[in-house]
Amino acid sequence: MIVYLNPFTGLAGDMLLGALLDAGASLDAVRQAVAETGLTGWRLDTERVRTGALTATRVRIEVDDDATERPAAQLITMAARTGLTVAEAALTAIAEVEGALHGVPPAEVHLHELGGHDTLIDIVGCAAALRDLRVTRVHSAPLPLGGGTVHTRHGVLPVPAPATLALLKGARVRGGEAGEAVTPTGAALLHALGTAYGPAPEMTLRATGYGAGGRVLPDRPNVTVAMLGEPVAMLGEPGAGQGMQIVLSTNLDDVTGEVLGHVIERALAAGAADAWVTPAVMKKGRPAHVLHVLTPLELADDLQTLVFAETGSLGLRRVAVEKVALPRHVETVRLHGRDVRMKHGPWGVKPEYDDLAALAQATGRPLRELTREAFDAL
C-alpha cells in the first residue's frame, strides 16, 4: 500500500496518527504497540470533531502525570521493544539533531518538550498504524513551513524550530502563514519513513483519512489528509513498472546484518522497487556483502544518499537496467476471519506472506497449513 499525505495546514504527530486511524488503521493495534513500550499511565482514544467545514478524527491522549522531560535514550529503548524500526529511527533522528544543536552526544541528550508521553505515543502509534495498513511507501505534498516564534525551555526560538528544520533536510517545503505548521515529531516521522515529495503517485485510491489538529483556524479546517491506495503495478495495468531503472550497489565488509536489514527496509519504504544483499569475498579474503537497490530513475539520487548515510560507504555503482513487469492483479480470500491477499500473475498465484504471517501469529496455526488453506479458498 501507498499513503499520500496532503499537509493542508501542516503536520504533527497526532494529526498524522488521526489521519491514519481515520483511513482505517486499527486503534487496538496502535494501543497494543504503545503498551509494548512499557509506558504506563496513559489512555489513548479518538473523537470525531468538526474543524472548519469538515469532520475529522482527533487523537485524545490522557496521562496521569504532566512530565515532559526524559532522556532520549530511554525513549529509543522503549520504542525498540515494539520492533517498529520506523519509531526507533524517528526518535534516534530527534536525539541526533538535538545533540548537534546543543553540542551534546546523542546518547546524552535530555529531551524537554519532546520528552513526554505524547511524543512516544504519537511516534509509536503512527508506526503501528502504518504497519496495520500495510503501507510500504509514503509520499507527501510539499510541507508548509509556518513562521513567527515559539517559546521553549531554551527561550524564544524561530519557527520552524531549529530541530524541525534539521529533520526536514531533503524535504520539499513551501512558505506558510505564522504559526508552527510542522512539529519536530511530524518531521522526524517523515524523515524516518524516507518520504518522497511531489505530486501523488499513480494508484487506485482505497481510503481517505482526515486528522485534526488542535488549533482553530478562522478560514479553513485544520487537518492533515492521508490518502491510502494500491500502486497501479499491483493491479494489472499493462506495462506498469516497465522501463529503465537504476541499480545501486556497494560492497560492505564492516556493516552488521541488522544494519543491512534496516537499510533494505528504509529503501523499500522510500520507494525502491526492490532491495537485496548478496554474499561476497573481497580482497585479502575478507567476507563481505554487496547491497543492491533497484530504483526508478527519479528516486536514484535520494536512495543513493540514504545508502551512503546508513552504511557509511564511500562509493557505489550505478547501472541502468531495463525492467520488465508482467501484468498482475490481487484477489482477497477470507481465512479465519481475516483477509489474505492472493497475487495473480500470468503463470501462477501466490498468497501474500505478510498476511499469512500475521494470521499465523493471531491463530497459532502453522504457516504451511494456512498457505494450503489460502489456495483451497480460491
C-alpha positions in Angstrom: 0.0 0.0 0.0 1.0 3.6 -0.6 0.0 6.6 1.5 0.0 10.1 0.1 -0.1 12.9 2.6 -1.6 16.3 2.0 -0.4 18.5 4.9 -3.2 21.0 4.2 -2.4 23.2 7.2 0.7 21.4 8.5 1.7 18.1 10.0 2.1 17.0 13.6 2.4 13.5 15.1 -1.1 13.5 16.4 -2.5 14.8 13.2 -0.8 12.1 11.2 -2.0 9.4 13.6 -5.5 10.7 13.5 -5.5 10.7 9.7 -4.2 7.1 9.6 -6.8 5.9 12.1 -9.5 7.8 10.1 -8.3 5.9 7.0 -8.9 2.6 8.6 -5.9 1.7 10.9 -6.8 -0.3 14.0 -6.9 1.7 17.2 -6.4 -1.5 19.1 -3.3 -2.3 17.1 -1.9 1.2 18.0 -2.7 0.8 21.7 -1.1 -2.7 21.7 2.1 -1.3 20.2 2.2 1.6 22.7 1.7 -0.9 25.6 4.7 -2.9 24.4 7.0 0.1 25.0 6.4 -0.3 28.8 5.0 3.2 29.1 2.4 3.5 31.9 -0.2 6.0 33.0 -1.7 6.8 29.6 -5.0 6.4 27.8 -5.5 6.8 24.0 -8.8 7.5 22.4 -10.2 9.2 19.3 -13.1 11.5 18.7 -14.9 12.9 15.7 -14.6 16.7 15.6 -15.7 19.4 13.3 -12.9 21.6 12.0 -14.0 24.3 9.6 -16.3 22.7 7.1 -15.0 19.2 7.6 -15.3 16.4 10.2 -12.1 14.7 11.1 -10.5 12.3 13.7 -8.7 13.9 16.6 -6.4 11.8 18.8 -7.0 12.3 22.5 -4.2 11.3 24.9 -4.7 11.4 28.7 -1.8 10.9 31.1 -1.5 10.5 34.8 1.4 12.9 35.1 2.4 16.0 33.2 6.2 15.3 33.0 7.6 16.4 29.6 11.2 15.5 30.2 13.0 12.2 29.6 16.4 11.1 28.2 16.2 10.5 24.5 18.0 7.1 25.0 15.1 6.0 27.3 12.5 6.7 24.6 14.6 5.0 22.0 14.9 1.9 24.1 11.2 1.9 24.8 10.4 2.2 21.1 12.8 -0.7 20.3 10.7 -3.1 22.3 7.9 -2.9 19.8 10.1 -4.0 16.8 8.9 -0.9 14.9 12.0 0.3 13.3 10.4 3.4 12.0 9.6 4.5 15.5 13.1 3.8 16.7 14.6 5.6 13.7 12.4 8.7 14.3 13.4 9.0 17.9 17.0 8.4 17.1 16.8 11.2 14.5 15.4 13.6 17.1 18.3 12.7 19.5 20.9 13.3 16.8 19.6 16.7 15.7 19.0 17.8 19.3 22.5 16.7 20.2 24.0 18.5 17.2 22.1 21.7 18.0 23.2 21.8 21.7 26.6 20.3 21.4 25.8 17.1 23.3 26.4 13.5 22.2 23.1 11.9 21.1 23.3 9.3 23.8 23.3 12.0 26.4 20.5 14.2 25.0 17.8 15.1 27.5 14.5 16.0 25.8 12.4 18.7 27.3 9.2 19.5 25.4 9.7 16.3 23.3 10.3 14.0 26.3 6.7 13.5 27.4 4.1 10.7 26.8 2.8 12.4 23.7 6.0 12.1 21.7 6.4 8.4 22.3 2.7 7.6 21.8 2.5 9.7 18.6 5.6 8.2 17.0 5.0 4.5 18.0 1.3 5.0 17.2 2.0 6.2 13.7 4.5 3.4 13.0 2.0 0.8 14.3 -0.9 2.3 12.2 1.3 2.2 9.0 2.2 -1.4 9.8 -1.5 -2.2 10.3 -2.4 -0.6 7.0 0.5 -2.5 5.3 1.9 0.8 4.0 5.3 0.3 2.3 5.8 3.7 0.7 5.0 7.2 1.9 4.6 10.3 -0.3 3.8 13.8 0.6 2.9 17.1 -0.9 5.3 20.0 0.0 5.2 21.0 3.6 4.2 24.5 4.8 6.9 25.9 7.0 4.9 28.4 9.1 6.6 31.3 10.8 6.9 33.5 13.8 8.4 32.4 17.1 7.8 29.7 19.8 8.5 29.7 23.5 10.6 26.7 24.7 12.8 25.7 27.6 15.7 27.1 25.6 14.0 30.5 25.3 12.2 32.1 22.3 13.1 30.3 19.1 12.2 31.0 15.4 9.5 28.9 13.7 10.2 26.4 12.2 12.1 25.3 15.2 15.8 24.5 14.6 15.2 20.8 15.3 12.3 20.7 12.8 14.4 22.3 10.1 17.3 19.9 10.7 14.8 16.9 10.5 13.3 18.3 7.2 16.7 18.3 5.4 15.9 16.9 1.9 12.2 17.5 2.2 10.2 19.7 -0.2 8.8 22.7 1.6 6.8 25.9 0.9 6.1 29.1 2.6 3.3 29.3 5.1 1.4 31.6 7.5 2.5 32.4 11.0 2.5 29.6 13.5 4.1 26.2 13.9 2.9 24.2 10.9 5.2 21.2 11.2 6.3 19.9 14.6 9.6 18.1 15.3 7.6 14.8 15.9 5.9 15.1 12.5 9.2 16.0 10.8 11.0 13.0 12.5 8.4 10.6 11.3 8.6 11.8 7.7 12.4 11.6 7.9 12.4 8.0 9.3 9.9 6.9 6.6 12.1 8.1 3.8 9.2 10.2 2.5 9.2 11.1 -1.2 7.8 14.6 -2.1 5.9 15.7 -5.1 2.5 15.0 -6.7 0.5 12.0 -5.8 1.8 8.8 -7.4 -0.4 6.8 -9.7 -2.5 4.5 -7.5 -6.0 3.1 -7.0 -7.5 5.1 -4.1 -8.8 2.8 -1.3 -9.4 5.1 1.6 -9.0 8.7 2.8 -8.5 9.9 6.3 -8.6 13.3 7.9 -6.6 14.0 11.1 -7.5 17.1 13.1 -5.0 19.4 14.8 -5.7 21.3 18.0 -5.6 24.9 16.6 -8.8 26.6 15.5 -8.3 28.4 12.2 -10.7 31.2 11.2 -11.0 30.4 7.5 -10.2 26.7 6.9 -10.2 23.2 8.5 -7.0 22.4 10.4 -6.3 18.9 9.0 -3.7 16.6 7.6 -5.1 14.3 4.8 -3.9 10.8 4.3 -4.9 9.0 1.0 -4.4 5.2 1.0 -4.0 3.4 -2.2 -2.6 0.4 -4.1 0.1 1.1 -6.7 -1.0 0.6 -10.2 1.7 -2.1 -10.8 -0.2 -4.3 -8.3 -3.5 -4.0 -10.2 -2.6 -5.5 -13.6 -2.2 -2.3 -15.7 -0.4 -3.3 -18.9 3.2 -2.3 -18.9 3.1 -0.9 -15.3 6.5 -0.8 -13.8 8.3 -1.3 -17.2 11.2 0.8 -18.4 14.7 1.9 -17.4 15.6 1.7 -13.8 18.8 2.1 -11.8 20.6 -0.5 -9.7 22.7 1.0 -6.9 25.3 -1.4 -5.4 28.1 -1.2 -2.9 30.5 -3.6 -1.3 30.4 -3.7 2.5 32.7 -5.5 4.9 32.1 -3.5 8.1 28.3 -3.4 8.3 26.3 -5.8 10.5 23.4 -7.9 9.4 21.0 -5.8 11.5 22.1 -2.6 9.7 21.7 -4.3 6.3 18.2 -5.3 7.1 17.4 -1.8 8.3 18.8 -0.3 5.0 16.6 -2.6 3.0 13.5 -1.7 4.9 14.2 2.0 4.6 15.0 1.8 0.9 11.7 0.0 0.2 9.8 2.5 2.3 11.4 5.3 0.3 10.2 3.9 -3.0 12.8 1.4 -4.1 11.4 -1.2 -6.5 13.5 -3.9 -4.7 16.5 -4.2 -2.4 18.6 -7.3 -1.6 22.0 -8.4 -0.3 24.4 -11.0 -1.7 27.5 -12.5 0.0 30.9 -11.8 -1.4 34.6 -12.3 -0.7 36.7 -9.2 -1.0 40.4 -8.6 -1.2 42.6 -10.3 1.4 39.9 -12.9 1.7 37.6 -10.7 3.8 34.0 -11.8 3.9 31.6 -9.1 2.9 28.1 -8.3 1.5 27.0 -6.5 -1.6 24.0 -4.3 -1.1 21.8 -3.8 -4.2 18.9 -1.3 -4.5 16.7 -1.2 -7.6 15.1 2.2 -8.1 13.2 4.4 -10.5 15.5 7.0 -12.0 13.7 9.9 -10.3 14.4 8.4 -6.8 18.0 7.3 -7.5 19.7 10.3 -6.0 17.6 10.2 -2.8 18.2 6.5 -2.4 21.9 6.9 -3.1 22.0 9.4 -0.2 20.2 7.0 2.0 22.6 4.2 1.3 25.6 6.4 2.0 24.1 7.7 5.2 23.0 4.4 6.6 26.1 2.3 5.6 29.0 4.7 5.8 30.1 3.5 2.3 32.5 5.8 0.5 31.3 4.8 -3.0 28.7 2.8 -5.0 28.0 1.8 -8.6 25.0 3.0 -10.6 24.0 0.8 -13.5 21.0 1.4 -15.8 18.9 -1.7 -16.4 15.6 -2.4 -18.2 12.8 -3.7 -16.0 10.0 -5.8 -17.5 7.0 -6.2 -15.2 4.2 -8.7 -16.2 0.6 -7.7 -15.6 -0.8 -8.9 -12.2 -3.8 -8.4 -10.0 -4.7 -9.0 -6.4 -7.7 -11.1 -5.1 -8.6 -11.4 -1.5 -9.8 -14.6 0.3 -11.2 -14.8 3.8 -9.4 -17.2 6.3 -10.3 -17.5 10.0 -11.9 -14.1 10.0 -9.1 -12.2 8.2 -8.4 -11.1 4.7 -5.5 -12.7 2.8 -4.3 -11.2 -0.4 -3.6 -13.5 -3.3 -1.3 -12.1 -6.0 -2.1 -13.4 -9.5 0.3 -13.3 -12.5 0.2 -14.9 -15.9 1.9 -18.0 -14.7 0.6 -18.6 -11.2 -0.8 -17.3 -8.0 0.9 -16.7 -4.6 -0.5 -15.7 -1.2 0.9 -12.5 0.4 3.4 -13.6 3.0 2.8 -10.7 5.4 -0.9 -11.5 5.6 -0.3 -15.2 6.3 2.4 -14.4 8.9 0.0 -12.1 10.7 -2.7 -14.7 10.6 -0.3 -17.4 11.8 0.6 -15.3 14.8 -3.0 -14.5 15.6 -4.3 -18.0 15.3 -1.3 -20.1 16.3 -1.7 -22.3 13.2 1.3 -23.3 11.1 2.2 -21.1 8.2 2.4 -24.1 5.8 -1.2 -25.1 6.8 -2.5 -21.6 6.2 -0.8 -21.5 2.8 -2.7 -24.6 1.7 -5.9 -23.2 3.0 -5.4 -20.0 1.1 -5.1 -21.9 -2.1 -8.1 -24.0 -1.3 -10.2 -20.9 -0.7 -9.7 -19.6 -4.2 
